[in-house]
Amino acid sequence: MKIATIATISLLVAAPVFAADPVSLIGTWKGEEAGVGAQDGWDRHELIMEVREQQKTAFKAVKSHGAPGAYETTDVYGSMTPDGRVVVVVDADGVFTGSLAGPDVLDLCYTETGEDASAKCARLVRQK
């Protein structure tokens, strides 16, 4: 009986977390990505992520990176916890993991394995 009571109280306390609306990531996020890779070596470039669609915690975006006028663009797909504490984004080659550092600040780190292994991180700011 004691365990059942504790479990019920735990569920009631946790319920508001699940009831909250997820954070909106809709918009254009920009920043500088820096890291190192097996093929790229030391790398620093602009990263832009335009979140175009979002349903609850899942979203679709377009990622652009490189130098202005010479961007490579890729579709990416993501999801997050309702509070934005954990954000994951995937493309055909690798995975971004990160979190919201503020309402308009998104910290993301990208990892790729294999022959073109790399690790890069960026702080993206939502453009107003």
Legacy VTK file of the C-alpha trace (Angstrom):
# vtk DataFile Version 3.0
C-alpha trace
ASCII
DATASET POLYDATA
POINTS 128 float
0.000 0.000 0.000
2.825 2.380 0.861
4.514 1.778 -2.534
1.222 2.308 -4.401
0.658 5.624 -2.570
4.179 6.834 -3.402
3.732 5.823 -7.056
0.400 7.671 -7.268
1.871 10.811 -5.713
4.836 10.632 -8.107
2.502 10.443 -11.106
0.435 13.379 -9.874
3.526 15.514 -9.336
4.931 14.582 -12.769
1.643 15.132 -14.646
2.024 18.933 -15.116
5.328 18.393 -16.928
3.571 16.335 -19.610
0.655 18.780 -19.835
2.836 21.770 -20.771
2.940 22.929 -24.381
6.223 22.125 -26.100
8.632 24.944 -26.852
8.301 26.368 -30.366
11.461 26.202 -32.470
9.854 27.737 -35.561
12.162 30.299 -37.121
15.650 30.802 -38.461
18.590 30.060 -36.154
22.125 31.230 -36.995
25.557 30.854 -35.485
29.106 29.680 -35.981
29.924 25.971 -35.913
33.456 24.936 -34.961
35.110 21.557 -34.612
37.392 19.025 -36.193
36.957 16.109 -38.560
38.944 13.316 -40.187
38.451 14.775 -43.673
37.739 18.452 -42.908
40.497 18.957 -40.336
39.923 22.000 -38.157
36.734 23.623 -39.345
34.810 26.812 -38.596
31.832 28.004 -40.649
28.389 29.581 -40.462
25.477 27.275 -39.596
21.855 28.168 -40.289
18.896 26.014 -39.315
15.460 27.071 -40.533
12.707 25.240 -38.644
9.728 25.336 -40.998
7.263 22.852 -39.487
6.628 21.643 -35.953
4.048 19.251 -34.530
4.232 19.018 -30.747
7.885 18.143 -30.043
8.844 16.980 -33.558
10.030 19.315 -36.295
11.389 19.524 -39.841
14.094 21.980 -40.822
16.624 22.888 -43.464
20.270 23.086 -42.411
22.687 25.283 -44.371
26.390 25.527 -43.663
29.497 26.958 -45.243
30.433 30.411 -46.435
27.885 32.988 -47.618
27.161 32.341 -51.290
28.499 28.772 -51.076
26.141 27.072 -48.638
25.450 23.354 -48.614
21.787 22.746 -47.753
20.280 19.578 -46.248
16.867 18.566 -44.900
17.014 17.625 -41.221
14.510 16.099 -38.804
14.311 16.615 -35.073
12.540 16.127 -31.812
12.901 17.383 -28.256
11.639 16.970 -24.768
8.633 19.255 -24.076
10.782 21.638 -22.025
13.508 21.863 -24.696
16.171 20.515 -22.364
17.125 17.835 -24.878
17.044 18.470 -28.631
18.068 15.887 -31.247
18.366 16.497 -34.982
19.406 14.008 -37.681
20.466 14.232 -41.293
21.630 11.491 -43.658
25.137 11.416 -42.145
25.049 12.300 -38.469
23.322 13.538 -35.351
23.013 16.876 -33.546
22.337 16.789 -29.813
21.785 19.828 -27.677
19.440 21.987 -25.669
17.866 25.413 -25.408
20.145 27.736 -23.450
17.449 30.421 -23.524
14.212 31.130 -25.398
16.160 32.189 -28.503
19.487 30.376 -27.973
20.034 26.789 -29.118
23.271 24.934 -28.365
23.885 21.991 -30.707
26.776 19.566 -31.197
27.093 17.472 -34.362
28.749 14.064 -34.541
29.478 11.832 -37.478
31.262 8.475 -37.485
33.141 6.456 -40.091
35.738 7.613 -42.583
34.461 11.187 -42.377
34.168 11.235 -38.566
33.742 14.702 -37.071
32.600 16.559 -33.979
31.411 20.172 -34.158
29.432 22.447 -31.865
27.514 25.683 -32.383
25.490 28.250 -30.481
22.571 29.283 -32.676
20.517 32.407 -32.047
16.957 32.746 -33.355
16.749 35.655 -35.769
14.054 38.260 -35.109
LINES 1 129
128 0 1 2 3 4 5 6 7 8 9 10 11 12 13 14 15 16 17 18 19 20 21 22 23 24 25 26 27 28 29 30 31 32 33 34 35 36 37 38 39 40 41 42 43 44 45 46 47 48 49 50 51 52 53 54 55 56 57 58 59 60 61 62 63 64 65 66 67 68 69 70 71 72 73 74 75 76 77 78 79 80 81 82 83 84 85 86 87 88 89 90 91 92 93 94 95 96 97 98 99 100 101 102 103 104 105 106 107 108 109 110 111 112 113 114 115 116 117 118 119 120 121 122 123 124 125 126 127
